[in-house]
Amino acid sequence: MVTRVRLEPWSAGDFWLLERKNEPIMTQFLGGPEPAAKLVDRQRRYEAMSAREPAAGRMFRVVWTPAGQGPGDDGERGPGHGGGGGGGGGRAESVGSVGFWEREWRGEPVYEAGWGILPEFQGHGLAVAALTELLAYVRAHGSRDSVHAFPGTDHPASNAVCRRAGFEYLGDVDFEYPPGVPHPSCDWRYRVEPPRDGLTPSG
């Protein structure tokens, strides 16, 4: 069965998700947790992205409805919920984030993508599903020819997500993250094609 998710534009009520994503287990490949002040600034930037034109980039909250969802049951769980891997509750779960933003890479205007799925929801194919939905959004609304992702060479799970989502591996690079700190990374590229048959993403 193909895993499906819904993407919701980042909002003022999603700060709890930033706090969850700032836990040590979620930031071990990203330079470690950020100070509280930086989280507040990140929340402000993510909300601002939701108000910009779609082609400029977006950050989304990833929502997953596990198998067994009943008709009309659209309740959603967020802060304080979501333990046990989301395997049988049947309610929509906020499971992580995915987004894209503008950047210059080797002299070309491109998009960069990033994502993070909370630990208790990993292992269900949700990162690939979220990235696939994001790429559909970029095809429908974006203005740049390619999307890049730069997971560390020491992060096999994220590199596998890129491969499964249809990205092309271009080679190893020294990518700065956090800014000013070079980290051996893999350069993955997804060539953007316009949507076919008038299809648009659900998120």
C-alpha positions as CSV (number, residue, x, y, z in Angstrom):
1,M,0.0,0.0,0.0
2,V,1.3,3.5,-0.9
3,T,1.7,5.8,2.1
4,R,-0.2,9.1,1.6
5,V,0.2,12.3,3.6
6,R,-1.3,15.7,3.6
7,L,0.7,18.9,3.6
8,E,-0.5,21.9,5.7
9,P,1.2,25.4,5.4
10,W,3.1,26.2,8.5
11,S,1.0,28.3,11.0
12,A,1.3,30.0,14.4
13,G,0.1,26.8,16.1
14,D,3.0,24.7,14.9
15,F,5.8,25.9,17.2
16,W,5.4,22.7,19.3
17,L,6.6,20.8,16.2
18,L,9.7,23.0,16.0
19,E,10.4,22.1,19.6
20,R,10.1,18.4,18.9
21,K,12.3,18.7,15.9
22,N,14.9,20.4,18.0
23,E,15.4,17.4,20.3
24,P,18.9,15.8,20.2
25,I,17.8,12.7,18.4
26,M,16.3,14.9,15.6
27,T,19.4,17.2,15.3
28,Q,22.3,14.7,15.6
29,F,23.0,15.2,11.8
30,L,22.3,18.9,11.8
31,G,24.8,20.3,14.3
32,G,22.7,19.7,17.5
33,P,19.8,21.6,19.1
34,E,19.3,25.3,18.5
35,P,18.9,27.9,21.2
36,A,15.3,28.9,22.1
37,A,15.8,32.3,20.5
38,K,16.7,30.7,17.2
39,L,13.6,28.5,17.3
40,V,11.5,31.6,17.8
41,D,13.1,33.3,14.8
42,R,12.7,30.1,12.7
43,Q,9.0,30.0,13.6
44,R,8.7,33.6,12.4
45,R,10.4,32.8,9.1
46,Y,8.3,29.7,8.5
47,E,5.0,31.6,9.1
48,A,6.2,34.4,6.8
49,M,6.9,31.8,4.1
50,S,3.2,30.7,4.2
51,A,2.2,34.3,3.3
52,R,4.6,34.6,0.4
53,E,3.9,33.7,-3.2
54,P,4.0,29.9,-3.6
55,A,7.0,30.0,-6.0
56,A,9.2,31.6,-3.3
57,G,9.0,28.4,-1.2
58,R,6.9,27.0,1.6
59,M,7.3,25.1,4.9
60,F,4.6,22.5,5.6
61,R,3.4,20.4,8.5
62,V,3.1,16.8,7.5
63,V,-0.2,15.1,8.4
64,W,-0.7,11.4,8.2
65,T,-3.9,9.4,8.6
66,P,-3.0,5.8,9.5
67,A,-4.8,2.9,7.9
68,G,-8.3,2.3,9.4
69,Q,-9.4,5.9,9.2
70,G,-13.2,5.9,9.3
71,P,-15.4,8.1,7.0
72,G,-15.8,11.6,8.4
73,D,-13.3,11.1,11.2
74,D,-11.1,14.2,10.5
75,G,-9.9,14.8,14.0
76,E,-6.2,15.6,14.2
77,R,-3.7,15.1,16.9
78,G,-0.8,17.4,17.6
79,P,0.9,18.4,20.9
80,G,0.9,15.8,23.6
81,H,-0.3,13.1,21.2
82,G,1.2,10.7,18.7
83,G,3.0,8.1,20.8
84,G,3.2,4.5,19.7
85,G,4.1,5.1,16.1
86,G,0.6,6.0,14.9
87,G,-0.1,2.5,13.9
88,G,-3.8,2.1,14.7
89,G,-5.5,5.2,16.1
90,G,-7.2,6.1,12.8
91,R,-6.9,9.8,13.5
92,A,-4.9,12.3,11.5
93,E,-1.4,12.7,13.1
94,S,1.0,15.7,12.8
95,V,4.2,13.7,12.1
96,G,6.8,16.1,11.0
97,S,7.7,18.8,8.4
98,V,8.9,19.3,4.9
99,G,9.7,22.4,2.9
100,F,11.5,24.1,0.1
101,W,13.2,27.5,-0.4
102,E,15.1,29.5,-2.9
103,R,18.9,29.4,-3.0
104,E,21.8,29.8,-5.4
105,W,23.9,26.6,-6.0
106,R,27.0,26.7,-8.2
107,G,25.8,29.8,-10.0
108,E,22.3,28.6,-10.7
109,P,18.9,29.5,-9.1
110,V,17.5,26.3,-7.6
111,Y,15.3,25.2,-4.7
112,E,16.6,23.3,-1.7
113,A,14.4,20.9,0.2
114,G,14.5,19.7,3.8
115,W,12.3,17.4,5.9
116,G,12.1,15.7,9.3
117,I,9.8,13.0,10.6
118,L,9.3,12.6,14.4
119,P,11.0,9.5,15.8
120,E,7.8,7.7,16.8
121,F,6.5,7.9,13.2
122,Q,9.6,6.8,11.4
123,G,9.6,3.5,9.6
124,H,6.3,4.0,7.7
125,G,7.6,5.6,4.6
126,L,6.4,9.1,5.6
127,A,9.5,11.0,4.6
128,V,9.3,9.7,1.1
129,A,5.6,10.4,1.0
130,A,6.0,13.9,2.3
131,L,8.9,14.6,-0.2
132,T,6.8,13.2,-3.1
133,E,3.9,15.6,-2.2
134,L,6.3,18.5,-1.9
135,L,7.7,17.8,-5.4
136,A,4.2,17.7,-6.8
137,Y,3.6,21.1,-5.2
138,V,6.8,22.5,-6.7
139,R,5.8,21.1,-10.1
140,A,2.5,23.0,-9.9
141,H,3.7,26.2,-8.3
142,G,7.5,26.5,-8.6
143,S,9.5,28.6,-11.0
144,R,13.0,26.9,-10.8
145,D,14.2,24.0,-12.8
146,S,15.6,21.8,-10.0
147,V,15.3,20.9,-6.4
148,H,18.4,19.9,-4.4
149,A,18.8,18.2,-1.1
150,F,22.1,17.8,0.8
151,P,21.9,15.1,3.5
152,G,25.2,14.3,5.2
153,T,27.3,11.3,3.9
154,D,26.9,10.0,7.5
155,H,23.1,9.9,7.2
156,P,22.1,6.9,5.2
157,A,18.4,7.1,6.0
158,S,18.0,10.6,4.4
159,N,20.1,9.6,1.4
160,A,17.7,6.6,0.9
161,V,14.8,9.0,1.0
162,C,16.2,11.1,-1.8
163,R,16.8,8.0,-3.9
164,R,13.3,6.6,-3.3
165,A,11.7,10.0,-4.1
166,G,13.4,10.1,-7.5
167,F,16.4,12.4,-6.9
168,E,19.6,11.9,-8.9
169,Y,22.9,11.6,-7.0
170,L,25.4,14.1,-8.3
171,G,28.3,13.4,-6.0
172,D,29.8,14.4,-2.6
173,V,30.2,18.0,-1.6
174,D,31.3,20.1,1.4
175,F,28.0,21.7,2.3
176,E,27.8,24.3,5.1
177,Y,25.3,23.5,7.8
178,P,25.0,25.1,10.2
179,P,26.3,28.1,8.2
180,G,30.1,28.3,8.4
181,V,30.5,24.7,9.3
182,P,31.4,22.5,6.3
183,H,30.0,19.0,6.4
184,P,30.6,16.1,4.0
185,S,27.3,15.8,2.2
186,C,25.6,14.2,-0.8
187,D,24.3,16.5,-3.6
188,W,20.9,15.1,-4.8
189,R,19.0,16.8,-7.6
190,Y,15.4,16.4,-8.8
191,R,14.6,17.9,-12.2
192,V,11.3,19.7,-12.1
193,E,8.7,18.9,-14.8
194,P,5.3,20.6,-15.2
195,P,2.3,18.6,-13.9
196,R,0.7,16.2,-16.3
197,D,-3.0,15.8,-17.1
198,G,-3.8,18.9,-15.0
199,L,-3.1,17.1,-11.7
200,T,-2.2,19.2,-8.7
201,P,-1.0,18.1,-5.2
202,S,-3.4,17.6,-2.4
203,G,-1.4,19.6,0.1
